[in-house]
């Protein structure tokens, strides 16, 4: 005994071991588990998030952002209630997907700073929930942002980080596509072929998606979209046009996926092919038609349209039709 009447190692104020209730820990764990949100509530929330992600390509960006914000507020409300560990993780996962969706539509709207903050929050939610695919998609967004801002080396860095987080998921396929786009703009045709080959091989090992319209699922049609862009930049007009026509065919909804933003870039690709063939009138008509899409991703559309504008003025200097395209491009909002 010490001078204070306690055994060495005894915690002040703690009951002796033989006085502790042996069931106390189990009872506390039971209480934590009992506070889980109702499974039906979590299931309904996940179903709603899936539906919102499937509306990305067709719904007006501002309206979709507002609706997703509303559901994020609902998730926050549920997280502030007593919640068990399982439900807490599921709510974090739902919030992570919602944040990814909001970040994408914010970037589509040209809200660059807000989109980056939202992307970072999504990555943090994915890490906290232990959900590597959410983390990987946040890196895919970083690659997309960097691509449209002409930071091509940063695309490659984000691609490596995303693959490390979830090497076998949909995000890894899309990251290979973003990598191919960046390498094409860096003038690395061998790298383009390698990235496209890796992405295609990974996609071929995956089962057909149940909801190919889900924005965070890579459907086979999306791969044609990435290949189209890479081959256009590599100067392979035949392959670029072939993939562009496939994008247009599938984008009309014939395989269940409506993709107006992909279709706009496919038309710009066909316009570039027409310009290279010397058909200025066809190039401008097709290019101007691509700019009128109702649902737009402004950074991506302006990037590809800007590349077409440069090509038109390089090939047809002083031609009024080329100036007509530039004027139409200035009006894009």
C-alpha positions as CSV (number, residue, x, y, z in Angstrom):
1,X,0.0,0.0,0.0
2,X,1.2,3.6,-0.7
3,X,0.9,6.4,1.8
4,X,-2.5,7.1,0.4
5,X,-3.8,3.6,1.0
6,X,-3.9,2.5,-2.7
7,X,-2.1,-0.3,-4.4
8,X,0.5,0.8,-7.1
9,X,-1.2,0.8,-10.5
10,X,-4.7,1.2,-9.1
11,X,-6.6,4.0,-11.0
12,X,-8.0,6.6,-8.6
13,X,-11.7,6.5,-8.3
14,X,-12.0,3.2,-10.2
15,X,-13.8,0.2,-8.5
16,X,-11.8,-2.9,-7.7
17,X,-11.9,-5.4,-10.5
18,X,-13.9,-7.9,-8.5
19,X,-16.6,-5.2,-8.0
20,X,-16.9,-4.3,-11.8
21,X,-20.0,-5.5,-13.6
22,X,-18.8,-8.1,-16.1
23,X,-21.5,-7.3,-18.6
24,X,-21.0,-3.5,-18.6
25,X,-18.9,-3.4,-21.8
26,X,-21.3,-5.6,-23.7
27,X,-24.2,-3.5,-22.6
28,X,-22.5,-0.3,-23.8
29,X,-21.8,-1.9,-27.2
30,X,-25.5,-3.0,-27.5
31,X,-26.6,0.6,-26.9
32,X,-24.3,1.8,-29.6
33,X,-25.7,-0.8,-32.1
34,X,-29.3,-0.1,-31.1
35,X,-28.9,3.6,-32.1
36,X,-28.4,2.7,-35.7
37,X,-30.6,4.5,-38.1
38,X,-33.3,2.3,-39.5
39,X,-32.0,0.1,-42.3
40,X,-34.9,1.2,-44.5
41,X,-33.9,4.8,-44.0
42,X,-30.3,4.1,-45.1
43,X,-31.4,2.0,-48.0
44,X,-33.8,4.7,-49.3
45,X,-31.1,7.3,-49.0
46,X,-28.7,5.2,-51.1
47,X,-31.4,4.6,-53.7
48,X,-32.0,8.4,-53.9
49,X,-28.2,9.1,-54.3
50,X,-28.1,6.5,-57.2
51,X,-31.0,8.2,-58.9
52,X,-29.4,11.6,-58.6
53,X,-26.1,10.3,-60.0
54,X,-28.1,8.9,-63.0
55,X,-29.5,12.3,-63.7
56,X,-26.1,14.0,-64.1
57,X,-26.0,13.9,-67.9
58,X,-29.5,15.2,-68.6
59,X,-30.7,17.4,-65.7
60,X,-29.9,21.1,-65.6
61,X,-26.7,21.5,-63.6
62,X,-28.0,24.2,-61.2
63,X,-31.2,22.3,-60.4
64,X,-29.3,19.1,-59.8
65,X,-26.8,20.9,-57.5
66,X,-29.7,22.3,-55.5
67,X,-31.4,18.9,-55.1
68,X,-28.1,17.2,-54.1
69,X,-27.5,20.0,-51.5
70,X,-30.9,19.3,-50.0
71,X,-30.0,15.6,-49.5
72,X,-26.6,16.6,-48.1
73,X,-28.5,18.6,-45.5
74,X,-30.7,15.5,-44.7
75,X,-27.5,13.4,-44.3
76,X,-26.1,16.0,-41.9
77,X,-29.3,15.9,-39.9
78,X,-29.1,12.2,-39.6
79,X,-25.5,12.3,-38.6
80,X,-26.3,14.7,-35.7
81,X,-28.7,12.1,-34.2
82,X,-27.5,9.2,-32.1
83,X,-26.2,6.9,-34.7
84,X,-24.5,3.5,-34.5
85,X,-21.2,2.7,-36.2
86,X,-22.7,0.8,-39.2
87,X,-25.2,3.6,-40.0
88,X,-22.6,6.3,-39.4
89,X,-20.4,4.7,-42.1
90,X,-23.3,4.3,-44.5
91,X,-24.3,8.0,-44.1
92,X,-20.7,9.1,-44.7
93,X,-20.6,7.0,-47.9
94,X,-23.9,8.6,-49.1
95,X,-22.5,12.0,-48.3
96,X,-19.3,11.2,-50.2
97,X,-21.2,10.2,-53.4
98,X,-23.3,13.4,-53.1
99,X,-20.2,15.5,-52.7
100,X,-18.7,14.0,-55.8
101,X,-21.8,14.7,-57.7
102,X,-22.1,18.3,-56.5
103,X,-18.4,18.9,-57.3
104,X,-18.9,17.7,-60.9
105,X,-21.9,19.9,-61.5
106,X,-20.2,22.9,-59.9
107,X,-17.3,22.5,-62.2
108,X,-19.7,22.1,-65.2
109,X,-21.1,25.5,-64.1
110,X,-17.7,27.1,-64.1
111,X,-17.5,27.3,-60.3
112,X,-13.9,26.3,-60.1
113,X,-13.0,27.2,-56.5
114,X,-16.2,25.7,-55.1
115,X,-15.8,22.5,-57.1
116,X,-12.3,22.0,-55.8
117,X,-13.4,22.5,-52.2
118,X,-16.3,20.1,-52.7
119,X,-13.9,17.5,-54.3
120,X,-11.6,17.8,-51.4
121,X,-14.5,17.2,-49.0
122,X,-15.6,14.2,-50.9
123,X,-12.1,12.7,-50.7
124,X,-12.1,13.3,-46.9
125,X,-15.5,11.7,-46.5
126,X,-14.3,8.7,-48.6
127,X,-11.2,8.3,-46.4
128,X,-13.2,8.6,-43.2
129,X,-15.7,6.0,-44.4
130,X,-13.0,3.6,-45.6
131,X,-14.4,3.7,-49.1
132,X,-11.5,3.6,-51.6
133,X,-13.7,4.1,-54.7
134,X,-15.0,7.5,-53.5
135,X,-11.3,8.5,-52.8
136,X,-10.4,7.3,-56.3
137,X,-13.2,9.2,-58.0
138,X,-12.1,12.4,-56.1
139,X,-8.7,11.9,-57.8
140,X,-10.5,11.4,-61.2
141,X,-12.1,14.8,-60.6
142,X,-8.7,16.2,-59.9
143,X,-7.4,14.8,-63.2
144,X,-10.4,16.2,-65.1
145,X,-9.9,19.7,-63.5
146,X,-6.2,19.6,-64.3
147,X,-6.9,18.5,-67.9
148,X,-9.3,21.3,-68.7
149,X,-6.8,23.8,-67.1
150,X,-3.9,22.6,-69.3
151,X,-2.1,21.1,-66.3
152,X,-1.3,17.9,-68.1
153,X,1.4,16.6,-65.7
154,X,-1.0,17.1,-62.8
155,X,-3.4,14.8,-64.7
156,X,-0.8,12.0,-64.6
157,X,-0.2,12.6,-60.8
158,X,-3.9,12.4,-60.0
159,X,-4.2,9.2,-62.2
160,X,-1.5,7.5,-60.2
161,X,-3.1,8.5,-56.9
162,X,-6.5,7.3,-58.0
163,X,-5.2,3.9,-59.2
164,X,-3.3,3.5,-55.9
165,X,-6.6,4.1,-54.0
166,X,-8.8,1.7,-56.0
167,X,-6.9,-0.1,-58.7
168,X,-9.7,-2.3,-59.9
169,X,-12.7,0.0,-59.9
170,X,-14.6,2.2,-62.4
171,X,-12.6,5.2,-61.4
172,X,-9.4,3.4,-62.5
173,X,-10.8,2.9,-66.0
174,X,-11.8,6.6,-66.3
175,X,-8.5,7.7,-64.9
176,X,-6.8,5.7,-67.7
177,X,-9.0,7.7,-70.1
178,X,-8.0,11.0,-68.6
179,X,-4.4,9.9,-68.7
180,X,-4.7,9.2,-72.4
181,X,-6.2,12.6,-73.0
182,X,-3.3,14.3,-71.2
183,X,-0.6,12.2,-72.9
184,X,-2.2,13.1,-76.3
185,X,-1.9,16.8,-75.5
186,X,1.7,16.2,-74.3
187,X,2.6,14.6,-77.7
188,X,3.2,11.1,-76.4
189,X,1.4,8.6,-78.8
190,X,3.0,5.6,-77.2
191,X,1.8,6.7,-73.8
192,X,-1.7,7.2,-75.3
193,X,-1.8,3.7,-76.6
194,X,-0.6,2.2,-73.3
195,X,-3.1,4.1,-71.3
196,X,-6.0,3.2,-73.6
197,X,-4.9,-0.4,-73.6
198,X,-4.7,-0.6,-69.8
199,X,-8.1,1.0,-69.4
200,X,-9.7,-1.2,-72.1
201,X,-8.3,-4.3,-70.5
202,X,-9.7,-3.3,-67.1
203,X,-13.1,-2.4,-68.5
204,X,-13.3,-5.8,-70.3
205,X,-12.9,-7.6,-67.0
206,X,-15.8,-5.8,-65.4
207,X,-19.4,-7.0,-65.5
208,X,-21.9,-5.0,-67.5
209,X,-23.2,-2.2,-65.3
210,X,-26.7,-2.4,-64.0
211,X,-27.1,1.3,-64.4
212,X,-24.9,2.5,-67.2
213,X,-26.3,6.0,-66.8
214,X,-24.8,6.3,-63.4
215,X,-22.2,9.1,-63.6
216,X,-19.7,7.2,-61.4
217,X,-19.9,3.9,-63.4
218,X,-17.9,3.5,-66.6
219,X,-20.1,2.1,-69.2
220,X,-18.5,0.8,-72.5
221,X,-19.8,3.8,-74.4
222,X,-17.8,6.1,-72.3
223,X,-14.6,4.4,-73.4
224,X,-15.4,5.3,-77.0
225,X,-15.6,8.9,-75.8
226,X,-12.1,8.8,-74.4
227,X,-10.6,7.0,-77.4
228,X,-12.3,9.5,-79.7
229,X,-10.6,12.5,-78.0
230,X,-7.2,10.8,-77.9
231,X,-7.2,9.7,-81.5
232,X,-8.3,13.2,-82.6
233,X,-5.3,14.7,-80.9
234,X,-3.0,12.0,-82.2
235,X,-4.1,12.8,-85.8
236,X,-5.7,9.5,-86.5
237,X,-8.8,10.9,-88.2
238,X,-10.3,7.6,-89.2
239,X,-10.3,6.1,-85.7
240,X,-11.4,9.4,-84.2
241,X,-14.4,9.6,-86.5
242,X,-15.3,6.0,-86.0
243,X,-15.4,6.4,-82.2
244,X,-17.2,9.8,-82.5
245,X,-20.0,8.1,-84.6
246,X,-20.3,5.4,-82.0
247,X,-20.6,8.0,-79.2
248,X,-23.4,9.8,-81.2
249,X,-25.2,6.5,-81.8
250,X,-25.1,5.4,-78.2
251,X,-25.6,8.9,-76.8
252,X,-29.1,9.1,-78.4
253,X,-30.2,6.6,-75.8
254,X,-30.2,3.4,-77.9
255,X,-28.3,1.5,-75.2
256,X,-30.1,3.2,-72.3
257,X,-27.6,6.0,-71.9
258,X,-28.4,9.6,-72.9
259,X,-25.2,11.6,-73.1
260,X,-25.7,15.1,-74.6
261,X,-22.3,16.3,-73.3
262,X,-20.4,13.4,-74.9
263,X,-22.4,13.9,-78.1
264,X,-21.4,17.6,-78.3
265,X,-17.7,16.7,-78.1
266,X,-18.3,13.9,-80.7
267,X,-19.7,16.5,-83.1
268,X,-16.6,18.7,-82.4
269,X,-14.4,15.8,-83.2
270,X,-16.2,15.2,-86.5
271,X,-15.9,18.9,-87.2
272,X,-12.1,18.7,-86.7
273,X,-12.0,15.7,-89.1
274,X,-13.9,17.7,-91.7
275,X,-11.5,20.6,-91.3
276,X,-8.5,18.4,-91.8
277,X,-10.2,17.0,-95.0
278,X,-10.5,20.6,-96.3
279,X,-14.3,20.9,-95.8
280,X,-14.6,24.2,-94.0
281,X,-18.4,24.5,-94.5
282,X,-19.0,21.1,-92.9
283,X,-16.6,21.7,-90.1
284,X,-18.2,25.0,-89.1
285,X,-21.8,23.8,-89.5
286,X,-21.0,20.7,-87.3
287,X,-19.0,22.7,-84.8
288,X,-21.6,25.4,-84.3
289,X,-24.2,22.7,-83.9
290,X,-22.2,21.1,-81.1
291,X,-22.2,24.4,-79.1
292,X,-25.9,24.5,-78.8
293,X,-26.3,21.5,-76.4
294,X,-28.7,22.3,-73.6
295,X,-26.7,20.3,-70.9
296,X,-23.1,21.5,-71.0
297,X,-19.9,20.9,-69.1
298,X,-18.5,24.3,-69.8
299,X,-14.8,23.6,-69.1
300,X,-14.7,20.4,-71.2
301,X,-16.8,21.9,-74.0
302,X,-14.7,25.1,-74.2
303,X,-11.4,23.0,-74.1
304,X,-12.4,20.9,-77.2
305,X,-14.1,23.7,-79.0
306,X,-11.1,25.9,-78.4
307,X,-8.9,23.3,-80.0
308,X,-11.2,23.2,-83.0
309,X,-11.1,27.0,-83.2
310,X,-7.3,27.0,-83.3
311,X,-7.3,24.3,-86.1
312,X,-9.8,26.2,-88.2
313,X,-7.9,29.4,-88.1
314,X,-4.6,27.6,-88.8
315,X,-6.0,25.8,-91.8
316,X,-8.2,28.5,-93.1
317,X,-6.7,31.9,-92.2
318,X,-8.8,34.9,-93.0
319,X,-11.9,32.8,-93.9
320,X,-15.1,34.4,-92.7
321,X,-16.6,31.0,-91.9
322,X,-13.8,30.3,-89.4
323,X,-14.5,33.7,-87.8
324,X,-18.2,32.7,-87.6
325,X,-17.3,29.7,-85.4
326,X,-15.1,31.8,-83.2
327,X,-18.0,34.2,-82.7
328,X,-20.3,31.4,-81.8
329,X,-17.8,30.1,-79.3
330,X,-17.6,33.5,-77.6
331,X,-21.4,33.2,-77.0
332,X,-21.2,29.9,-75.2
333,X,-22.4,30.2,-71.6
